[in-house]
Amino acid sequence: MITVQPFNLEAIKTHKCFYLLRHISNATELQIVHNTPAGYINTGVVDAFAMPNGRILIAWKDPLKIGPMHNLSVISGTTVENVNLVPLERVIDIYDRAVDAQVGVFSFTNSDMILAPNLDWRCDNGKFGPRSFHPITIMEDLPQIVVYEPVLSVNGVGHIIYVEGVGKQTLAEHHLNADTHPVTGRTLWETLKLIREWAIVNQPPFNNTEAVSHKAKTFIDELKLTEAEQAVIDQQIPMQIANYLMGNTNARQRPNGVLPITDDVKHLLFSRLASCSVSALEYMNPGMWDLQELLRIEQEQLLVDEQIFEMLKQTFEADRPVIAIQHRVFANKRLILDKVAAGQL
């Protein structure tokens, strides 16, 4: 168990990532659990802060270090809430891909133990991580990857990942237009719709028992998608599974007319992401703290953090991926703070 502490502005200096609980508030103690291949393990890798209005922030100090854990479960009484460890700063520049994008895909994957000694670059080796529902290797080597981000995760169930690779257009086209078990889209919304369709056929009268269908239903349940949120997803056009059920002879193909992301879909996503900025969380959930005070403190702290990292990176090998990742996080945090200040997040 961890004790929920009163929030103060010093937390912005000591902690670098925050998740606002949606279903748990006004608690004094919380149990934090990590689902691993060895079972559920209590962990103390995060802290908890109570805002004056009773909302609770889960906070951690080293996002890159605990990121490979993908998600945690927070327990208070009989309520269990999934805490996604991916911050908005890792997603803000990829979530709204154009429907006619020629590179990059979102994909729903299984969540299984990653045991790949030959892939020592995978920081989730030995943990639950994204694996295809079918035995196919998408990326064999680190240089093939331009962008790889787990966006939403439920360990042991499934992940939505974004992948952009070098020379993978043919493979992407196969997953988009010829996959026997479609789980991949160019946009986040169509991928969510594919998950929704697989979840529907897991239930009567279809009773599909395939792993992808069962995991899709469980994924939606674990993320606690409300009926209203599922209705938002359903506003996307019918995807491959629905088209198959309707007898479409081209059902495997990505349908024409996929709709671009809406504010409702964006809200569904953003509300389940962490953020390196408490300002962003306050902007989306007003009433926790004075927004202008948070902005001022976080803008100042960002400059300090950038200066510290510039000194630290002198001790790193020049090609270490952490350098590019951290620079991207800093740039995206500045973008988010600017959007919050302009009232445009």
N, C-alpha and C positions, 0 to 999 in steps of 0.2 A: 504493500500500500504506500502511496505517496500522499503527503499533505498538500492541500490546495492553499497557496499563499496569496495574500493580497497583491494585486498588480501595482507596480510602481515603475517609473520611467527608467530606472536603472536596468530593468530587464531588457530593454532595447540594446543596452551596451553589452550585456553578458550573454544574451541568447540571440541566435541569428535566424530562427525560423519558428513560426507560430501556426497553430491550427485551432480554429474556433469550433468548439463542440456545438452541435446542432440539437442534440437530444438530451444532454445532461447539463444541468445548471444548479446553482446553489448547493453544491456538494462541498464537504470539508475534507474528504478523503476519496482517493480513486485507486483502483487496481489497474495496472498497466500490463498487458499481456502481449507477447509476440508469438505468433503461430509459426512453428518451425517444423521441418521434417521429423524432428525428434519429439514433437508434441508442443503443447502450449507452455510457455516459459514466462514467469513473472520477470519484469525488467524495470530498471530504474534509469533508463537512458534519457528520459524526459522529465520536465517539471510541469507543474500546473499552477496557473495564476487566476484568481477570481477578479473579475472586473466589478466596479461598483454596482452595476445593474444585475449582478448574479451570473452573467455569462462567464464561461471558463475557457481560458486559453491553455492549450498544451504547447509547451515550448521546449526547444532543444538548441544546444550550443554549436554543434558541428554537423550541418546538413549533409556534407559530402561523406562523412563517416558513417552515419546511420541510414543514409539513403538506400543502400542495398537491402535493408530490412523491409522496404516497400510500404508496409503499413503495420500499425499496431491496433490493438483493441483496448478500449477504455471501458471499464466496468464500474457501475455505480448501482448498488442494489440489484435489481433484475434487468437493468438497462445496459445493453452492450452497444458501443458505437465504434465504427471503423474510423481510424485516423490515418488518412493518406499522408505519407511523408514527402510527397512531391510538392514543391512550392510553385506558386503561380509564375515565379520568375523563370522556371524551366519550361513553361508551357505557353506563356503570353505571345511568343513569336511563332508558334506553330499551330495553335488550336483552330484557327479560322482559315484553313487551306481553301483555295479556290476549287470549285467543283470540276474545273477543267485543268487542274494542276497535272503536270507531266511527270513529276517526281514526288516521292514520299507517299507513304500509306499509313493509315491507322488500321490496327488489326486486333481482334480479340483472340487471346491465346489462353491455353491451359496454364495452370500454376502448379509446377512440379519441382521436385528437388533438382537443382542444377549440380550435376556431378560430371565435370568435364575437365580433367587434368590438362588436356591439350589446349584449353581455352583459358589460360591463366589471367587473361585480361578481364574476364567476367568477374566483377566485384561481388556478384551474388552467388559465386561458387559455394556449394555446400548448404545453400539456403533455398527457400522457395523462390522461383523466378519464372519468367515467361518461357514457355516451350510450346511449339506447335501442337495442335491436336492430332496431327499426322506426322509420320517420320519424314520430315523434309528439312534440310538445312538451308536457311535463308542467307546467313552471313557466316562465312567460314573464318574470316580473319578481320582483325581490328581495322586495317587500312581500307576495307570495303565500306566502312560505316562513316557516313557524313553526320547524321543525327540519329540518336537512339534515345528515346525517352519513354519510360513507363509513365503513363498519364494517370490512370486509375488502377488500383490494385486491391485484391482481396487474396491474401496468401492462402494457398491450398485450393483456391477456387479458380481465379482467372485474373488476367490483366488486360487493359487496353494499352497498347504501345504505339508509339509513332516511330517509324523507321524510314530513313532516307539513306540510300546506298549508292555506291559507284557501280555503274554497269549492270544494274538490276532491273532495267525496264522490262525485259522479256519475262522475268519471274513475276514482277508486279502485275503485268498484263494477265498472266495465268491466274493469279489469285483473284484479280478483279473480274475476269470474264470466263473462266473455265474451271474454277474450283468445285469439286464435288461437295464440299462443305464450306460454303462461302462465309467468311468472317472478316473480310478485308474491304476497306473503302478508301477513296481518296480523301474523304472528309470525315470528321468526327461524327457528325450527325448520322450519316448513312451507316457507319459502323455501329452506333448505338441502336439504330433501327434493325440491323441484322441480329444483334444480341436480343432485342425485344422479340423478333420473329422466332428465333430459336427457342426462347423462353416460352412463347405461346404454344408451340407444338410439343413442348414437354408435358403439357396439361391435356386433360380430356377435351375433345374426343380423339386427339391425335396420339397422345401418350408415347411420344418419341423417347426412346431410352438411350440414344447415343450420348456420349460424354459431353459433346459440345452443347447439346440441348439442355442436359441436366445442369451443367456448369453455368450456362447463360441464365437459367431460372434462379439458381442460387446466387449468382453475382448480383442480379437485380434486387433480390431479397436482402442480401448482406449490405448493399449500399443504401437500403431503405428508400428506394425510389417510390415516391408517393404516386397515387393514382393520377394526380394532376401532372406530375412529371412524366409519367409513362404516356399520358395523353399528348404531351408536348413532343415526345419522341415519335409518336404515331402520326404526327402531322407530316413527317417525311413521306415521300412516295413509297409504294410497296417495293421491297427489295427482292432478292433472289428467292428466298424461301417462300414468301407469299406468292410470287409469280409462279413458282413450281406448283403450289397447291391450286392455283387458278388454271393450270394446264398450259401455261405459256411454253412454247417449244424452245424459246431462247432463254429459259429461266436462269441458266448459269451465268448469263452475261450481266454485267453491271447495267442497270436500266438507264435509259435516257431521261433527262429532266430532273436529275437529283437537285434538291433545293439547297441553297447556301445557308449557312448557320444563322440562327436567329438569336435575339437577346435572351429568349427563354431557355434555349439550349446552352447559351453561354453561362447563364445564371446557374443552371443545373450543374455544369462543370465547375465553375469558380467556387461554388458553395462547398465543394468536396475537395478542394485543394488547400494546402497550407500556403503560407506567404512569408517571405522575408520581411514584410512590411505590416506592422500592426495598423498603420494608416489605411492600407487597402482593406483590411478586415473591418475596420470602423466605417469606412466609406460604404461598404456593402451591407453593414449591419449597424446602422447608426444608434447611438445612445450609450456606448460603452465608455467613451473618453472624449475629451476635446480634440477634434480632428486637427485643428491648426497647430496645437501644441505637439501632437504626435508627428505631424509633417516636419515641423521645425527640428525636432530632436532627431528624427530619422534621416533627414537630409544632412545634418551635421555628422551623424555617426557614419553615414555612407562614405563621406570623405575620409574619415579616420580609418575605416576598414580598408579602403582602397590603398591608402598610404602604407598601412601595415602589410598588406599583401604584396605590394611592390617590393618591400624590403625582404619579405620571406621568400619570394619566388627566385631571388638571387641564389638561393641554396638548392633550387630544384634543377633537374635536368631540363634543358631547353624545350624538349618535345613532350614533356609530361602532359597528358590530357587535362589534368586538373587546372592547368594555367588557362587554357582556352575556356574551360567550363566556368571557372570563377570570373573571368572577364565578362563572359556572357551574362552570368547572374548579376554582376554589378551593373552592366548596361541595362538589363531588363528591369532591375529594381529602380534605377533612375527613371526609366520610361514609365513605370507604374506610379511612382511618386508624382511625376509630372502630370500624368493622367488624373490622378486623384486631386491634385491641386487645381486642375482645370475643370473638375467635375465631369470627366469623360471616360472613366474606367468602365 
